[in-house]
Amino acid sequence: MEASKALFEKAKMYFPGGVNSPVRAFKSVGGTPIFFEKGKGAHVWDADGNQYIDFCCSWGPLILGHAPDAVVEAIVSTASKGSSFGAPTREENELADLILSNHKYIEKIRFVSSGTEAAMSAIRLARGVTGRNKVIKFEGCYHGHVDALLVKAGSGLATLGTSSSAGIPEAYAKETIVVPLNDIQAFDEAVEKYRGDIAVVAIEPIPANNGLLIQDGVFLKHLREVCTREGILLLFDEVISGFRVGFEGASGYYGIQPDVVAFGKIIGGGMPVGAYGSTAEVMSHVAPEGPVYQAGTLSGNPVAMAAGAAQLRACLQPGFYERLNEMTESLCSQVQAHADAKGYVFRMFHVGSIFWVSFSKEKAVRRMDEIPENSGKLFAPFHHFLLEKGVYLGPSGYEVGFVSHAHSNEDITYAAQAFCEALDYTFSQNQ
Ligand SMILES: *Cc1c(COP(=O)(O)O)cnc(C)c1O
């Protein structure tokens, strides 16, 4: 780890905490972050030449693994013709056509440059359309670093939120109401209390940023019904779940029609792309057609569009998602069987090709407050053991892992064995 350590020492002189995004800093698992040199397929190599099987996959975007030939070729050939024009390009149409003709839940789309921007713009759109201000979000859902959504629950049920970051005026936070996930009663109380003021209910339909808190379909359907009844827009933040649990994301998985969908991660093939989409009517409120302003110098960047299109085209191949899901199921069931045989308090949750290593005895964990408190403590040795074995997971026990199409059966077999040994190690340390 000498080279990574040296690079991190330098980086600390340049960047706050030595990183350009906080979770990369290894704070929750200890040690120094690993600096990567290259990736190909399911494998990555660090600055010291160590090789790993990667289950972080850039936190989700790399559903084909690293540097897939089709995406690299799209990037190189598009970039060679000029990387940005600040004017429309054919590549934007191509990616939009690919998405809209294979995703029945949206009719029109606007490309932006990150998931944060997508969520932020979707909230503004919902406020513009409804003429209302308040937002309901759910405890444990992450929607990027949007001011209105970096908010935690205030004290008491269905109260106005307080900001969870410095630099956000309390006046903004007060426009957001935070309720627990999967709790119909708490949600109904919030809607009742702020009836007529709520513009949008924003949810990760598959919450995957604080563990993997798989929701009861009944709960999501309830949100849909109440939003329709109350004239509230239902925003599915599918930045992680979009194109991941199927091409139509969680909307297709649950068969629920949201009013607005936010995308990011996979949509850009590893380049910075986000998007939001809705019906043609709702999208007609966006500038220049309508009064809701939203713009971007590099929005719809042709290189990024071409990368996204190359990746999404691969996702549309027959059997693509079936294979991913089988691989993930295989990894999780092998590790779970070992944990059960040894009597460990441990569960591998998964949906599609998203999995979460959870130190929980419950068969379902659907809310933030159901995540066991010692999760972070147990994840640290587990993570470090896996690094030694050449398996890379995102450096936090509250983050999920991803299986990519590039993971081979051998990769999965090797990783499953390594996970089992990492569990033995973790529980021998923490008896
Ligand atoms: C990653 C993520 C975001 C933020 O996207 P960025 O590209 O990091 O800004 C928003 N919402 C969800 C659900 C995410 O997983």
The ligand as an ORCA input file, in Angstrom:
! r2SCAN-3c Opt
* xyz 0 1
  C     -25.778      8.504     -6.280
  C     -27.139      9.010     -6.012
  C     -27.482     10.365     -6.146
  C     -26.458     11.428     -6.438
  O     -25.882     11.272     -7.686
  P     -24.481     12.008     -7.974
  O     -24.187     11.678     -9.397
  O     -23.510     11.458     -6.992
  O     -24.715     13.464     -7.761
  C     -28.805     10.724     -5.984
  N     -29.737      9.817     -5.701
  C     -29.466      8.520     -5.544
  C     -30.554      7.551     -5.262
  C     -28.142      8.080     -5.687
  O     -27.870      6.786     -5.506
*
